[in-house]
Amino acid sequence: METISAGMYTKFRDDLLINAKHQVKDTHTNYSDEFKEIIKNTFFDLNGPRFFSSEIPPDELHFTDIFLGFFEIEESFSLLKDISVYIRRFPTNMGEIPKTRFFKYHIGNYFHEIYILYERLKTYKTRVIRLYRRKQWKEEVKIFEPILNAFKGVVQVRGGHVHEKRFVDDALDRLILLEILSQGKDFFDDDWVYKDQIRQIRKNWVETITNNNEKITSLLDYYFSLLYDVVFDKKGNFIVPS
C-alpha cells in the first residue's frame, strides 16, 4: 500500500493548487474589473459586492467544491502536526496555567482533531462519489471502508467519542496530583519526582503522536490515491464531472 500510494496526498494537494491558479487566471481574464473589486472588498473588508453578479459556470462550482473540501482535511491534518510541536516544550511565560493543564489540553485537543478529520474524510468521500456519479465506484467504496475504520480506534476514547466526553488519561491524572502535591512545602524536599515524571510522560506522548501522524499520512496517501485518477487526468488537469 505504502509503495503504490506514497506521496499521493501531497500530489493531490499540489495539483489542486495548480488548477486553482488556472481557475483564478481565467476568472481574472473573463471578469477583470468585477474580479478586482471582489478581491479588494473581500481582503480589506470593504462594503460592496463580494460575489460575481453573473451565474458561476458548473465546472467552476464543481472545482470549488472539491478544492474547499480538500483544504478542510488539510486544515485538520495540519493541526495534528502542530500539536506534536506544541507539546515538545512549554511556553516561557505560563502565567497561572499549570504545565499539566497545558499539556492535557493539547493531548485532548489532538483526539478531538482526529475526530474532525475522520468526519471530514467521510464527507469528502461522499461528495466526490456524488459529483462523479457516472464512475463505477463499487471496488473503491469497499477499499474506503478499512481506511476510515483505521481511524475508529483513535476516535473512540475510553468508550466514548471525544466530542461527547472529555479526554481521560491515568498517567496524566497522576501527574496532575503529583504537581499539586509538589507545591506543598512540607510534602517534598525536592520536586525532582514531578519534574522527572512530566519529562517522561511528555517524551512518551511526543513519540506516540509522531508515530500516529506518520500512520495518518500513510492512510491519507492511500485515501487520495483512490480519488486522484477520478479527479485529475494523467497530466494533472482537473476532470470536470459530467
Backbone bond lengths (Angstrom), bond angles and torsions (degrees), N, CA, C in turn:
res aa  C-N    CA-C-N  psi(-1)  N-CA   C-N-CA  omega(-1)  CA-C   N-CA-C  phi
1 M - - - 1.464 - - 1.522 110.89 -
2 E 1.375 116.98 -46.31 1.448 121.09 -176.06 1.522 111.53 -65.43
3 T 1.377 116.79 -38.27 1.461 120.18 -177.63 1.516 111.20 -65.24
4 I 1.321 116.43 -44.05 1.462 121.47 -176.17 1.531 111.35 -71.56
5 S 1.322 116.35 -41.42 1.461 119.33 -169.41 1.528 114.50 -103.68
6 A 1.330 118.54 -0.97 1.463 121.15 -175.76 1.530 110.93 -55.54
7 G 1.315 115.43 129.02 1.459 121.14 176.80 1.517 115.14 83.95
8 M 1.336 118.40 2.04 1.466 119.96 -175.40 1.536 112.23 -72.41
9 Y 1.312 117.12 -28.33 1.467 119.80 176.22 1.532 109.94 -62.74
10 T 1.331 115.83 -46.14 1.467 120.83 179.24 1.521 111.07 -67.32
11 K 1.328 116.78 -40.12 1.474 120.29 -179.98 1.530 110.33 -64.03
12 F 1.317 116.89 -42.44 1.466 121.31 178.17 1.527 109.97 -59.48
13 R 1.337 116.36 -46.54 1.471 121.05 179.71 1.527 111.60 -62.86
14 D 1.345 116.50 -46.17 1.464 120.25 -176.88 1.524 111.56 -63.63
15 D 1.332 116.54 -41.02 1.466 119.19 -179.72 1.528 111.27 -71.68
16 L 1.324 117.40 -31.02 1.464 120.06 173.29 1.528 110.51 -61.80
17 L 1.326 116.53 -43.97 1.464 121.07 -178.85 1.527 111.41 -66.12
18 I 1.328 116.80 -39.13 1.471 120.20 177.85 1.521 110.29 -62.86
19 N 1.327 115.76 -44.80 1.462 119.96 179.03 1.521 111.61 -67.04
20 A 1.331 117.13 -33.28 1.463 120.90 177.46 1.530 110.39 -63.99
21 K 1.328 116.66 -39.72 1.471 120.76 178.24 1.525 110.35 -62.40
22 H 1.334 115.94 -40.57 1.475 119.70 177.09 1.521 110.63 -63.60
23 Q 1.342 115.59 -41.19 1.471 120.27 179.78 1.530 110.71 -62.21
24 V 1.329 116.42 -45.04 1.466 120.77 -179.88 1.524 110.53 -64.54
25 K 1.318 116.58 -41.62 1.469 120.68 179.60 1.528 110.88 -62.81
26 D 1.329 116.68 -43.96 1.469 120.35 179.34 1.520 110.66 -65.01
27 T 1.342 116.20 -40.83 1.464 120.11 179.76 1.524 110.63 -64.54
28 H 1.323 116.08 -41.38 1.465 120.96 179.26 1.519 110.87 -62.97
29 T 1.339 116.26 -37.69 1.465 120.99 -179.79 1.526 110.99 -69.85
30 N 1.328 116.37 -42.59 1.466 120.68 -174.53 1.533 113.42 -81.35
31 Y 1.337 116.12 -28.89 1.465 119.71 -176.60 1.531 109.85 -132.68
32 S 1.306 116.26 52.16 1.463 121.88 -168.77 1.530 113.93 -52.87
33 D 1.334 118.30 -58.82 1.466 121.11 -175.34 1.521 112.01 -66.44
34 E 1.333 116.04 -44.83 1.465 120.20 -179.51 1.528 110.33 -64.89
35 F 1.314 116.33 -38.22 1.461 121.61 -179.99 1.533 110.78 -63.04
36 K 1.330 116.55 -44.58 1.472 121.17 179.67 1.524 111.06 -61.31
37 E 1.335 116.30 -41.30 1.461 119.78 -178.71 1.523 110.95 -67.33
38 I 1.334 116.89 -40.92 1.463 121.35 179.52 1.527 110.36 -63.38
39 I 1.335 116.91 -44.25 1.470 121.35 179.33 1.532 110.24 -61.98
40 K 1.328 116.88 -44.44 1.467 121.43 -178.87 1.530 110.39 -63.08
41 N 1.332 116.84 -46.59 1.464 120.41 -178.73 1.532 112.05 -64.57
42 T 1.323 115.72 -37.49 1.470 120.67 -177.66 1.524 111.52 -71.41
43 F 1.329 117.27 -49.74 1.462 120.68 -175.16 1.526 113.50 -72.19
44 F 1.332 116.66 -31.21 1.463 119.40 -177.29 1.532 113.02 -106.53
45 D 1.338 115.46 10.23 1.469 121.74 176.44 1.529 111.69 52.85
46 L 1.337 114.54 49.88 1.458 120.88 -178.67 1.524 110.24 -98.50
47 N 1.313 115.89 156.56 1.456 120.08 173.56 1.524 109.08 -69.69
48 G 1.288 115.60 144.66 1.464 119.51 -179.23 1.511 110.85 133.03
49 P 1.317 117.52 173.27 1.467 121.35 -176.03 1.535 112.82 -63.43
50 R 1.320 114.84 141.12 1.465 120.87 176.11 1.527 111.56 -122.92
51 F 1.329 115.26 5.59 1.461 121.24 178.36 1.523 108.66 -135.12
52 F 1.317 116.35 155.91 1.463 120.89 179.18 1.523 109.63 -71.08
53 S 1.316 115.18 142.08 1.468 120.33 -179.89 1.522 111.37 -73.16
54 S 1.336 116.34 -31.20 1.465 120.13 179.63 1.526 110.45 -86.64
55 E 1.308 116.35 160.56 1.461 121.32 -178.68 1.522 110.44 -69.68
56 I 1.322 116.24 135.46 1.467 120.88 -179.28 1.531 108.82 -77.38
57 P 1.341 117.23 132.81 1.477 120.61 179.51 1.528 111.19 -58.78
58 P 1.333 117.37 147.20 1.474 121.05 -178.32 1.524 113.55 -56.83
59 D 1.352 117.95 -37.59 1.460 119.09 -178.08 1.529 111.39 -63.72
60 E 1.340 117.09 -35.19 1.460 120.63 177.61 1.523 111.30 -70.89
61 L 1.323 115.49 -37.91 1.469 119.48 177.32 1.527 110.99 -63.22
62 H 1.331 115.90 -42.97 1.463 120.24 179.65 1.523 110.91 -63.92
63 F 1.320 116.35 -43.14 1.463 119.43 179.67 1.530 110.50 -63.48
64 T 1.316 116.27 -42.94 1.470 120.37 179.16 1.521 110.76 -59.95
65 D 1.321 116.76 -39.82 1.455 122.03 178.93 1.528 110.90 -61.35
66 I 1.341 115.85 -46.92 1.459 121.34 178.95 1.527 110.83 -65.92
67 F 1.319 115.99 -41.66 1.465 122.27 -176.57 1.532 111.28 -64.89
68 L 1.325 116.84 -52.74 1.460 120.66 -176.60 1.526 111.75 -65.93
69 G 1.325 116.40 -37.71 1.466 119.83 178.66 1.517 111.79 -63.19
70 F 1.332 115.75 -40.43 1.472 118.59 178.94 1.523 111.12 -63.89
71 F 1.323 116.87 -43.24 1.459 118.66 -174.75 1.530 113.01 -76.97
72 E 1.319 117.66 -11.64 1.465 119.50 166.08 1.535 109.12 -69.35
73 I 1.336 116.08 -40.96 1.464 121.16 176.60 1.515 109.98 -65.82
74 E 1.316 116.58 -43.88 1.464 121.70 178.61 1.535 111.26 -58.27
75 E 1.327 116.34 -41.36 1.459 120.27 179.48 1.529 111.06 -61.99
76 S 1.326 116.92 -45.42 1.467 120.67 -179.27 1.525 111.08 -63.03
77 F 1.328 117.05 -44.56 1.459 120.28 -178.50 1.532 110.82 -67.59
78 S 1.328 117.45 -36.89 1.463 120.91 177.90 1.526 110.95 -62.79
79 L 1.343 116.66 -38.60 1.460 120.56 178.50 1.526 111.18 -64.88
80 L 1.332 116.92 -37.40 1.467 120.26 176.93 1.529 110.47 -61.66
81 K 1.325 116.30 -41.39 1.469 120.06 178.85 1.520 110.95 -70.59
82 D 1.327 117.17 -35.06 1.472 120.64 178.35 1.530 110.72 -62.14
83 I 1.328 116.76 -41.96 1.464 120.54 -176.58 1.523 111.16 -63.09
84 S 1.334 116.99 -33.60 1.465 119.51 177.52 1.522 111.18 -64.08
85 V 1.334 117.20 -24.55 1.466 121.70 176.15 1.530 110.17 -82.10
86 Y 1.339 116.49 -43.40 1.464 120.87 -177.63 1.526 112.42 -56.14
87 I 1.341 116.78 -41.70 1.466 118.86 -172.83 1.528 113.54 -81.51
88 R 1.311 118.04 -3.47 1.468 120.67 179.21 1.524 112.24 -73.97
89 R 1.312 116.21 -23.60 1.469 119.60 -178.48 1.524 109.68 -150.82
90 F 1.308 115.72 154.53 1.456 120.86 177.09 1.527 109.23 -96.50
91 P 1.329 117.67 145.72 1.469 119.89 175.99 1.531 110.59 -59.86
92 T 1.322 116.04 148.98 1.471 120.12 -178.79 1.521 111.89 -65.87
93 N 1.322 117.22 -33.35 1.462 120.98 179.95 1.524 109.30 -115.40
94 M 1.332 115.99 95.65 1.470 121.18 -177.23 1.521 112.33 -89.91
95 G 1.346 116.62 -11.75 1.456 118.65 -176.96 1.514 110.46 61.84
96 E 1.336 116.85 -130.72 1.470 121.27 -179.49 1.524 112.57 -95.87
97 I 1.321 117.31 8.18 1.464 120.59 -178.89 1.533 109.04 -83.76
98 P 1.335 118.82 118.96 1.470 120.85 177.22 1.536 110.70 -66.23
99 K 1.311 115.96 150.80 1.464 120.56 -179.86 1.525 110.99 -60.48
100 T 1.329 115.97 -38.68 1.464 118.92 -178.24 1.527 111.60 -65.24
101 R 1.332 117.19 -37.73 1.462 120.10 179.49 1.531 110.47 -69.01
102 F 1.326 115.93 -40.65 1.465 121.05 176.06 1.528 109.89 -58.40
103 F 1.323 114.95 -45.87 1.452 120.82 -176.28 1.535 111.23 -68.34
104 K 1.331 115.66 -46.32 1.464 120.06 -178.00 1.519 111.04 -65.10
105 Y 1.328 117.20 -34.58 1.469 121.00 177.59 1.527 110.68 -59.05
106 H 1.318 116.91 -46.68 1.461 120.11 -177.26 1.531 112.09 -70.80
107 I 1.323 117.57 -35.76 1.473 119.83 177.09 1.525 109.97 -65.52
108 G 1.333 116.20 -45.38 1.465 119.44 177.71 1.511 111.80 -62.67
109 N 1.321 116.70 -39.82 1.454 121.11 179.58 1.523 111.16 -66.49
110 Y 1.327 115.81 -31.58 1.476 120.13 177.76 1.526 110.61 -59.76
111 F 1.329 115.90 -47.81 1.471 119.53 179.70 1.528 111.49 -66.97
112 H 1.311 116.03 -33.99 1.460 119.69 177.05 1.527 110.83 -63.86
113 E 1.328 116.82 -41.81 1.474 120.93 179.84 1.529 111.75 -68.61
114 I 1.332 116.57 -31.84 1.470 118.88 175.43 1.526 109.94 -64.71
115 Y 1.329 115.93 -39.84 1.467 120.06 176.96 1.535 110.05 -60.88
116 I 1.336 117.37 -44.34 1.464 121.16 179.42 1.526 110.26 -63.30
117 L 1.333 116.54 -42.99 1.466 120.14 178.42 1.530 110.83 -60.81
118 Y 1.304 116.66 -44.23 1.472 122.56 178.41 1.531 111.01 -57.70
119 E 1.323 116.81 -46.29 1.465 120.97 179.91 1.536 111.00 -66.02
120 R 1.320 117.36 -39.40 1.462 120.41 -179.95 1.523 111.92 -68.78
121 L 1.313 117.09 -35.03 1.467 119.87 176.42 1.523 110.84 -66.36
122 K 1.318 117.23 -40.32 1.473 120.49 176.85 1.530 110.42 -62.05
123 T 1.335 116.12 -45.59 1.467 121.23 -179.00 1.519 111.25 -64.23
124 Y 1.317 116.99 -42.24 1.471 121.35 -177.20 1.530 110.96 -66.29
125 K 1.320 116.49 -41.41 1.460 120.40 177.20 1.529 110.35 -57.55
126 T 1.333 116.17 -46.70 1.465 121.35 179.60 1.524 110.70 -63.51
127 R 1.322 116.69 -40.98 1.469 122.04 -179.28 1.526 111.26 -61.54
128 V 1.322 117.30 -46.34 1.468 121.48 -178.86 1.525 110.58 -67.32
129 I 1.321 117.00 -42.48 1.464 120.31 179.63 1.525 110.88 -60.75
130 R 1.323 117.02 -39.79 1.466 120.29 179.89 1.525 111.64 -70.05
131 L 1.327 117.03 -39.16 1.465 119.56 179.77 1.523 111.58 -66.61
132 Y 1.328 115.80 -41.28 1.467 120.73 -178.45 1.523 108.93 -104.55
133 R 1.313 114.94 54.94 1.462 120.09 -172.20 1.530 112.87 -68.89
134 R 1.333 117.70 -18.90 1.470 119.09 -178.39 1.527 112.09 -76.87
135 K 1.312 117.38 -16.05 1.455 119.82 176.97 1.530 109.16 -74.94
136 Q 1.328 115.13 146.14 1.462 119.82 175.40 1.527 108.47 -81.66
137 W 1.336 117.30 113.71 1.457 121.69 -170.06 1.530 114.25 -102.46
138 K 1.298 118.84 5.42 1.462 120.61 -168.99 1.531 112.93 -55.39
139 E 1.344 117.60 -50.19 1.456 120.37 -176.45 1.519 112.07 -68.35
140 E 1.353 116.56 -43.71 1.467 120.29 -178.41 1.535 111.43 -63.18
141 V 1.344 116.04 -39.74 1.463 119.85 -179.63 1.528 110.13 -60.70
142 K 1.332 116.11 -38.85 1.465 119.82 178.28 1.526 110.96 -64.12
143 I 1.338 116.79 -37.17 1.469 120.87 -178.01 1.522 111.02 -75.27
144 F 1.335 116.73 -31.75 1.466 119.76 179.72 1.527 111.83 -60.63
145 E 1.322 116.80 -35.76 1.458 120.76 -174.05 1.531 113.34 -58.30
146 P 1.361 119.25 -50.69 1.474 117.53 179.05 1.522 113.50 -64.84
147 I 1.341 117.69 -28.20 1.469 120.16 176.99 1.518 109.48 -64.73
148 L 1.330 116.27 -49.17 1.464 120.23 -179.54 1.525 111.51 -69.06
149 N 1.333 116.42 -34.03 1.465 119.83 179.08 1.522 111.61 -64.52
150 A 1.336 116.15 -27.44 1.468 120.21 -179.91 1.524 111.49 -63.50
151 F 1.331 116.60 -23.87 1.462 120.51 178.46 1.521 112.53 -81.19
152 K 1.320 117.46 -19.44 1.461 119.98 -171.07 1.523 112.91 -64.40
153 G 1.343 116.28 -35.73 1.452 119.07 179.53 1.510 112.18 -64.11
154 V 1.336 116.94 -29.68 1.462 121.14 179.21 1.516 110.17 -85.81
155 V 1.334 115.79 -35.97 1.462 120.09 179.87 1.528 110.49 -64.05
156 Q 1.327 116.58 -36.36 1.462 120.70 178.91 1.523 109.76 -81.86
157 V 1.306 117.88 121.32 1.459 122.32 179.47 1.523 109.30 -127.16
158 R 1.327 116.06 118.78 1.462 120.85 179.32 1.527 112.60 53.83
159 G 1.343 115.92 39.20 1.456 119.70 174.59 1.504 115.01 80.35
160 G 1.332 118.63 4.21 1.460 119.90 179.19 1.505 110.17 -142.70
161 H 1.325 116.98 153.90 1.451 120.54 177.35 1.529 109.41 -67.83
162 V 1.339 115.40 147.80 1.459 119.66 -176.59 1.522 112.40 -65.73
163 H 1.334 117.72 -21.71 1.466 117.77 178.99 1.518 111.04 -82.58
164 E 1.349 116.38 -7.45 1.457 120.15 179.29 1.527 112.27 -105.28
165 K 1.335 116.62 -20.67 1.457 119.82 -169.93 1.526 109.83 -144.51
166 R 1.320 117.67 135.61 1.461 121.76 179.54 1.527 110.20 -65.44
167 F 1.334 115.70 142.93 1.457 121.19 -178.81 1.526 111.22 -60.74
168 V 1.354 115.67 136.36 1.460 121.48 179.26 1.515 109.13 -126.64
169 D 1.336 116.55 134.39 1.463 121.14 175.37 1.529 107.63 -143.93
170 D 1.333 116.13 124.01 1.462 120.44 -174.22 1.522 112.06 -61.85
171 A 1.337 116.76 -42.71 1.466 120.09 -178.20 1.527 111.03 -62.85
172 L 1.326 116.25 -40.79 1.463 120.11 178.94 1.527 111.01 -68.35
173 D 1.318 116.63 -38.31 1.468 119.72 179.19 1.526 110.76 -65.37
174 R 1.343 116.73 -38.20 1.460 119.78 176.20 1.527 110.67 -65.08
175 L 1.329 115.39 -37.25 1.462 120.06 179.87 1.529 111.33 -66.41
176 I 1.333 116.19 -37.08 1.465 120.12 176.84 1.525 110.52 -61.99
177 L 1.337 116.20 -42.92 1.465 120.30 178.06 1.531 110.08 -63.88
178 L 1.318 116.04 -42.71 1.466 120.43 179.36 1.522 111.17 -62.69
179 E 1.342 116.07 -37.62 1.455 120.55 178.66 1.529 110.67 -64.20
180 I 1.326 116.38 -41.36 1.459 120.69 178.76 1.529 110.49 -64.29
181 L 1.344 116.24 -44.17 1.467 120.48 -178.91 1.523 111.88 -66.57
182 S 1.344 115.89 -34.42 1.464 119.17 -178.03 1.520 112.30 -68.30
183 Q 1.349 115.63 -15.94 1.465 119.25 178.97 1.531 111.96 -82.01
184 G 1.324 116.27 -14.72 1.462 120.17 179.01 1.519 110.87 -78.54
185 K 1.300 118.66 130.73 1.461 122.90 -174.43 1.530 112.10 -66.11
186 D 1.309 116.88 -32.65 1.464 119.66 -175.37 1.533 113.49 -97.64
187 F 1.327 116.43 4.02 1.466 118.39 -175.28 1.529 111.82 -88.84
188 F 1.346 117.41 -49.95 1.452 121.60 179.79 1.525 109.37 -126.30
189 D 1.332 115.49 138.63 1.464 118.33 172.69 1.522 109.93 -71.21
190 D 1.306 115.66 -28.73 1.463 120.45 -178.90 1.525 107.52 -144.03
191 D 1.329 116.92 148.67 1.462 119.52 -179.17 1.523 111.86 -96.72
192 W 1.345 116.69 26.85 1.469 120.14 -178.07 1.533 111.65 -63.31
193 V 1.334 117.25 -31.35 1.478 120.41 -179.82 1.528 109.43 -63.29
194 Y 1.319 115.32 -47.61 1.477 120.58 179.10 1.522 110.78 -62.00
195 K 1.320 116.88 -46.65 1.469 120.65 -179.00 1.518 111.75 -62.62
196 D 1.333 115.50 -40.81 1.465 119.64 179.32 1.521 110.78 -65.28
197 Q 1.329 117.13 -41.64 1.463 121.35 -178.41 1.527 111.98 -67.50
198 I 1.324 117.24 -43.20 1.459 118.84 -178.04 1.525 110.18 -68.47
199 R 1.331 117.10 -32.33 1.462 120.80 176.79 1.529 110.49 -66.44
200 Q 1.339 116.13 -42.50 1.463 120.16 -178.53 1.529 112.10 -70.07
201 I 1.339 115.96 -43.43 1.466 119.98 -179.56 1.533 110.38 -64.98
202 R 1.326 116.27 -40.75 1.460 118.98 177.91 1.522 110.49 -63.12
203 K 1.327 117.56 -43.31 1.472 122.06 178.66 1.534 110.55 -58.09
204 N 1.341 115.65 -44.75 1.468 119.95 -179.77 1.525 111.85 -62.70
205 W 1.350 116.47 -42.74 1.456 119.90 -178.22 1.528 111.80 -71.42
206 V 1.316 117.37 -35.96 1.470 119.88 176.55 1.523 109.72 -60.75
207 E 1.322 117.20 -44.30 1.468 121.33 178.46 1.529 111.19 -64.62
208 T 1.343 116.24 -42.72 1.466 120.45 -179.43 1.525 111.33 -62.29
209 I 1.327 116.67 -47.79 1.463 120.59 -177.17 1.523 111.10 -69.31
210 T 1.336 117.47 -38.46 1.466 120.55 177.66 1.520 110.56 -61.89
211 N 1.335 116.87 -46.39 1.470 120.70 178.61 1.523 110.93 -64.76
212 N 1.328 115.99 -39.63 1.464 120.54 -179.97 1.528 110.91 -63.00
213 N 1.333 116.35 -42.61 1.465 120.69 -179.85 1.524 111.60 -65.63
214 E 1.321 116.60 -33.93 1.470 119.73 176.29 1.527 110.71 -64.97
215 K 1.332 116.32 -40.42 1.472 120.06 178.04 1.533 110.61 -67.70
216 I 1.341 116.88 -38.29 1.459 120.18 178.09 1.533 110.05 -64.57
217 T 1.327 116.95 -38.02 1.473 120.56 176.67 1.523 110.42 -58.77
218 S 1.328 116.71 -43.92 1.474 120.43 178.67 1.529 111.47 -63.62
219 L 1.337 116.38 -40.40 1.461 120.20 178.34 1.525 111.25 -65.06
220 L 1.336 116.74 -40.55 1.465 120.44 178.81 1.525 110.78 -67.46
221 D 1.319 116.80 -38.17 1.467 120.04 176.30 1.530 110.57 -59.10
222 Y 1.325 115.78 -45.66 1.464 119.77 -179.11 1.528 111.14 -67.80
223 Y 1.323 116.31 -42.86 1.470 122.68 178.62 1.532 110.59 -56.02
224 F 1.334 116.88 -49.74 1.467 119.77 -176.52 1.532 113.03 -79.74
225 S 1.323 116.93 -16.64 1.472 118.05 172.09 1.525 110.61 -67.57
226 L 1.342 117.13 -29.10 1.463 121.56 178.07 1.529 111.57 -74.18
227 L 1.337 116.07 -26.62 1.468 120.55 -176.84 1.528 113.28 -95.02
228 Y 1.323 116.65 -23.24 1.464 119.55 -168.97 1.534 112.76 -57.46
229 D 1.320 117.46 -51.22 1.471 120.53 -175.97 1.524 112.92 -70.54
230 V 1.316 116.19 -10.88 1.466 120.48 175.59 1.521 110.07 -85.83
231 V 1.333 116.16 -39.65 1.463 121.89 -174.63 1.536 112.25 -88.51
232 F 1.342 117.67 -29.91 1.467 121.56 -176.70 1.524 110.90 -125.88
233 D 1.351 115.38 150.29 1.460 119.25 173.10 1.536 109.25 -85.86
234 K 1.328 117.06 -174.66 1.460 120.87 -175.08 1.522 112.90 -66.40
235 K 1.338 116.73 -20.61 1.467 120.97 178.57 1.529 112.17 -93.06
236 G 1.330 116.98 1.35 1.454 120.73 179.32 1.511 114.44 86.04
237 N 1.339 116.42 12.37 1.467 120.35 178.70 1.525 110.03 -84.63
238 F 1.315 115.86 142.77 1.461 121.48 179.44 1.528 110.42 -64.78
239 I 1.325 116.17 131.20 1.464 121.89 177.78 1.533 107.50 -93.49
240 V 1.316 116.03 117.49 1.461 120.96 179.89 1.533 109.14 -73.01
241 P 1.336 118.59 126.67 1.461 120.30 177.97 1.527 110.97 -59.03
242 S 1.315 116.39 137.46 1.467 120.59 -178.37 1.531 110.25 -100.12
